[in-house]
Amino acid sequence: MTMFWSVINALATFVMALSAAYFFLNVGMGIGQLRRDKTTLGHQSHFVYGKPFQVSPDIEMPTDYVTYFLVACLNEEAVISSTVAGLLHPDGQARIVVIDDASDDDTGALATEAGQGQVILVRRELPNARKGKGAALNAGFTRIRADVAERGLDPEKVIVCVMDADGQLSEGAMAHVLPVFEDPKVGGIQLAVRIRNRSTNFLLRFQDYQFWSQSALTQFGRMRTNSVSLGGNGQFARLSALLAVDDAPWSTSLTEDLDLTVSMATRGWQTSSTTRAAVDQQGVETFQALLKQRTRWYQGHMLTARRLPEILRSAKMGHGAALEMALYVLVPWIFDLPWSILYHLVLIEVALMLGTLNITEWGAVSLILYVFTWYLLGFWPALLTAFIAHRRDHTLGIGGALKMGHAFVVTNYLSYACVWRALIRILRGQHGWTKTARTAEPRLDRIGNFTDAADVQKQGQ
């Protein structure tokens, strides 16, 4: 039995040390990236959203790029008007390709109305529609390719931006995104994600904490290895890079964005980000919906591990990028699944050990030191991430940050549930999903202003 617990302790120490090193190394590099950009942890928390083409007098935006926005929609009448209005160019030059994937509601009509002539509507009909987000994006991409060819545009200077139907880019985002593409090796850019309705309840605030105070910083860290993971919202890609992947670059994967990241990287394209722009979106308002969403993400992420040999064999990726990307696609397999078992075995061992102690003989100081030591061992990541979150989000007080940090330890059980649900679905060969419902929002006017002044205030919170 002693040998058993020795092995468990060794495995637990290895997994915990490797995961902590990977996470905090990326976070540390992310903070370093902010310093190189001469900005701060809290800089992005002051962003407002809805006017991506706004130009600041002290920023020069490249004018030789053409941007196409790509928005896949299925029954999105609750949010599509605001999304389209938030992407409009004040001079009428935006090209917003809305793919209506056989919606049963007024998504297409509302998108066209809100677009003021800047929307290109692609309507898909059953039985060819509703084949997943990747298929819908590829349908819109076909329309973009035709338009680019008709206009005689250079694919190197055409940028395709994928937006969720509830997404909003930060004010002036394009002036910060486009200059990154001046490096001809950059094929894609992913913006940090903010949860717009985070003040509604604790579940939404926690999602924002994960996206804004953790994922965003690790993404900035990946800028050092040029292996930033693309997401489904606020994803920018050079047209020539997409064409290098395929005429239909988005796969049928449940995480088509991660799949695209791997495809670009193995073909020699770099992926990056910018610390001076962001994108926001609605969070999932119920636990059941969040469980379903995260299970889908885990399942797609886990299946991406099949491409590990492709990553490691690629002669076009740098060693740092290949190593980081290999670790990233393996996270569910080498961190989450093992730790969901090892963590509880360690708890059992601790309980057995405590059963042999007679703490009634201890003095108060010894007992306090003992409890405090175990607290630090168990919650030091929470304390560190809480401090970062407090600096990152000016709306999150120190008390709220500590609550989020400690909640992260408890809500690991959400990850445990999702990763095992995903594994079961993989073993059963289940791949179908229904989309997450959106919450209705106020519309934006033609230049990206919310029609209700109170909503403007909410948007900036």
N, C-alpha and C positions, 0 to 999 in steps of 0.2 A: 504493500500500500504506500509505503514511503517513496518507492520508485515512481509510482503513479503520480503522486502529488509533485514530485520533483520535475517530471516531464511536463505536467500541466503548468507549473510555475515558469519553466523555461520557455514554453510556447507562448504563454501569456505575456511574458516580459518581452519576447521578440516581437510579437504582433503589436503590442502597445508602443514599444520604442520605435518601430519602423513607421507606424501610422503617425505618431506624434512628430517624428523627424520630418516626414514627408509634408505634413500639414503646416507645421511651423516654419519649415524652410521656405515653402512657397509664400506664406504670410510675410515672413521677414523680407523676402525678395520683393514682395508687393509693396511693402512700406518703403523699401529702398527705391522702388520705381517712382513712388509719389515724390520722394525727395529729389530724385533726378529731374522730375518734371516741375520742380519748384512749387509744389502744391502741398496740401496737408491732408490728413486723414478725414477731416470734416468738410473739406471743400465741396465735395459732390452733394452733401446733404442739403445744400442751399439751392439746388437746381429747381427751376420750374420747367414745366413740360408743355409742348404743343406748338412751338415755333422753331422747327429745326433749321430753317433757312435764314433765321435772323442773323445779321452780320454785325459784329462789334467793330467800332472804328479802329481798334488797335489790333485786329486780327484780319489777315488777308486770306480769303478763301479762294482756292484754285477755281478757275472758270472753265477749264478745258475738260472737265468730267461731265458725263451725263448719268444721272441716277434714275433707276427704275425701282419703285417700291412694289413688293410682291406680297399680297395679303390673301391667304387661303381662308375661306369662310364656309361654314356650315351652320345655318340658322343663327346668325350673329346680329339680328336686328337690334338687340339691346345695346350694342356698343359700336357698330360699324360706322355710324355717322360721325361720332366723335373721333374715331381713329382716322378716317379719311380727311376730315376737316383739319386734323392736327398735322397732316402731311402735305397740305397744299402749299404751293409756292406762291408768294405774293404777286409775282408777275405772270402767273398762270403757266409756268413752265414745267410743273411736276408731271410725271407719268406714273400713275398709281394703278397697277394691274391687280384688280380684285377678282379672285377666282371664286365664283359662286358654285359650290360643289353640291348642286341639286338641293338647295335649301328649300324648306317648306314654307318659309316666311318671306318677309319683304326685304331680305338682305340686299339683293341686287339693286332693287329700286332705290333704297335708301342710300346705298353707296354711290350710285350715279347722281342722285340729287345732291348729296353732300359734296361731290367732286367738282362741281362747277366747270365741267368740261375737261378736267384733268384725270378722270378715271377711264381706264380701259377695262371693260367688264368682260370676263371670260366665263360663260355659263356652261357648266357640265351637267349632263343628264344621265339618269339611271338607264341601263344597268352599268354604264361605264364610270359613273361618279361614285363618290364615297368609298374610295379604295385606300384611304389614308392620306395624311398630310403630304407625304412625299410625292404621291401621284398628282395631287392638286397643284403643288408647287411646280412640278414638271410641265403641267398643262399651261400654267402661266408663263413658264420659261420659254416654251415654244412660241408663244405670242411675242415675247420680248425679242427673241432671236429674229423673228420675221420683221419686227419694227426696226431693229438695229440694221438689218440688211437693207431694208428699204431706204433708210436714211443714210446709209454708207458710213456708219460710225466705226471707229476703231475699237475692237473689243478690249484693248488694254486700257481704254479711257472710259469704259462703261462700267458702272457700279450697280450691282443688284442688291437691294436691301430687303430682307425678309422680316416682316412684321407680323406679330400675332394680331388677331382682329380686335384686341383690346389694348394694343400697345401705343405708347406715346413717346416720342423722342424728346430729349431735353432741348431747351431753347439754345439755338446756335450750334446744334450738334454737328451739322454738316461742315461747318468751318473747322472743326477739330478732327473729324473723321477723314475727310478727303486728303489732307496733307500726309496722312500715314501711308496712303497709296502711292505717294511720290517715290517710295522705295519700290522698284520694280519686282522685288522678290516677294512682296506682301500680296497674298492672294485673298486673305479674309481678315475681318475685324469683328470682334464681339464686344458689345457694350455691357457695362455693369447694369444689373437689373434691380429696380426698386419696386416694392409692392405698394400700389397706389392707395388701396383701401385698408392700410395697415392699422388705422386707428379704430376699426370696427370692433375687433375682439382680440383676445390673446392669441388665438390660433393664427390670425393674419399678422399680428405683430411679430410672432415667432418666425413666420416665413420670411418676413422682411429682414429679421435679424440674420437668418441663414444666408439669404441672397446678398444683403448689403454689407454685413460686417464680417462675413466669412468667405463666401464664394467669390465675391468681387476682388478681395485682396489676394486670394490664391490665383485668380486669373491675371491680376497685375504681375504677380510673381512669375507666371508662365511667359510673360513678355520677354524675360531674360533668355528663355530657351526657344522662343518663337513657336510655341506650341499651345497657344490659347485655345481652349475648347469653344467651338461655335455653339450658339444656342438657337432656340426657335424664335426668338424675339430680339430685335436689334442686331441682327446678323447681316453684315455687309460682305460682299464677295465681288472680286474682279471678274468680269464676264469671261475673259480669256482663261482664268483659273477654273471656272465652272466648265467651260468647254473642254479643257484639258482632262477633266474627270469623265464627262460623258455628255451626250446631247440631252440626257435626262439625268442630271447630276444628283438629285435627291433620291435616296433608296427607299425601299419599302419597310425599312427598319422602324421600330417603335421610337427610336431616337435617331431620326434621319439627320439631325444636325451634328451629332457626334460622328456618325458614319461619314458625313461629308468632310469633317475635320481630318479624319484618318486618310480619306481619299486624296485630299489636297496635300497633306504632309508627305505622303509616300510618293507623290509626284514632284516634290521639291518646292512646293509653295509654303511660305511662312504664314502663320496666323498671329494676329496681334490684338491690341486694344488701345484705348486712350483713357487717361485719367480725367479728361476734361469734358466728357460727354457721358450720357447714360440713357437708359430706356426704362419706362415703368409699365406696369401691367396690373391687372386684378389678381389678387390672391384667391385661394380656394377657401370658402367660408365655413365649410363643415368638415368634421374629422373624417367622415366616411368618404367624401369626395377627395380629401387630401390623401387618404390611404390608397385610393384607387389610382390617383395621379402618380404618386411616388412609386407604386408597384410597377406601373407602366414604364417609368423612367429607369427603374432598376432592371427590369426585364430587357429593355433595349440596350442598356449599358453592359449588362452581363453577356449578351450575345455578341457585342462588339469585340469581346475578347477573342473571338474566332479569327480576328484579323491581326492578332499579335505576331504571328510569323511574318506577315507582310510588313509590319512596322520594323521588326528587327532586321529583316533582309534588305530594307530599302537603302540604296546607296546614295539617295538624294537627301536624306535627313541627317542633320548633325547628331553627334553622339548624345549630347545633352537632351535634344528634342526627342530622340528615340527612347531614351531611358525614361524621361518624364512621361511621355505618352503611354509607354508600356505599363508603367506603374498606375497611371490614371485609369486605363481601361480594365486593369486588374483589381481595382479598389474593392468592388463587391466580393470578389473571390478570395482575396488574401487578407482583407481587413474585416469587412462587415460580417460575412458568414462565420469565419473562425471566431471572431471576438464575441459574437452572440452566444456561443457555447462556452468559450473559455472564461468569459466574464462571470458567468453564473457558477462555474466550477470553482473559481477563485472565491466567490462569495460563500460557497459551501465550506471551503477550506477554512476561511476566516471564522465562520460560525462554529466550526468544530474546534478551532483553536481557542476561541473565546470561552467555549464550554469547559476548557481545562483550567481557566484562570479564576481565581477568587478575588474579584475586584473589591470585595467588602473590606479586605485587609489593606487596601491602598489608601494613601493619603489623598486629600483633595487636589493638591498640586500634581501629583503623579497621574491621577485620573484625568485631569484637565489636559495635561501634556499628551497623554495617550490618545484621547479623543481628538485633540487638535492635530496631532501627527497623522492620524488616519484621515482626518478631514482634508488636510493638504495633499496627501497621497491620492485621494479620490477626486478632489475638486480643483486641483491646481489648473487644469486646462480651462475650467469654467471661469476662474478668477482672471486668468490672462485674457481670454476672449471677451470677458465682460469689460475689462479695461479698454481693450481695442474698440469694442462696440460703443462705449461711452464717448470716445474720441471721434469715432467715425460718424455718429448720428447725433446732431445737436439737439434733437427732440427727445433723446433718450437720456434721462437722468441717471445718476450713479445707482440709485435704487432699482430702477427699471433694468439697467444693464446687468446688475447682479442677478436679478430675477431671471432674465433671459439666459445668462450664462449657466445658472444652476438648472434651469428647465431643460437646457440642452442635454444634460446628463440623463434626466428622466426620459426625455423624448427620444433618446436613443432607441427606446423600445418601438417607436414608430419605424425606425430604420430596420430593426430586427424583423418586425412583422412583414415589412414590405419586401425585404430581400428574400425571405423564405417563401412568401407568396409568389414572388417572381420566379424563384427556382421551381416551385411546383408547377407553375404555368408552362415553364420551359419544358419540363419533363413530360407534361401532358400534351405538348404541342399546341397550346392555346395562344392565339395572337390577336384576336379581335378585341376592339374597344369601342365604347361610345364616348362622345366628346363631353367635356365638362361644360356645364351651363354657365352663362355669364350673368352679371347683375346689371340692370339698366342704369345708364349714366346720362347726365345732361349733355346736350349737343354743343359742339364748338361752331363758331361762325367761320366765315371764309378764311380769315387770317389766323385762326387758331385761338380765339378767345372764348372762354366759357360764357354761355349766354346769361348765367346767373352769377352775380358778383360774389355771393356766398360760396359758390362752387370754386371760384378762383382761389379763395382763401383756403378751402379744403385741399385743393390740388397742390398748394405749396407746402402743406404740412408734412 
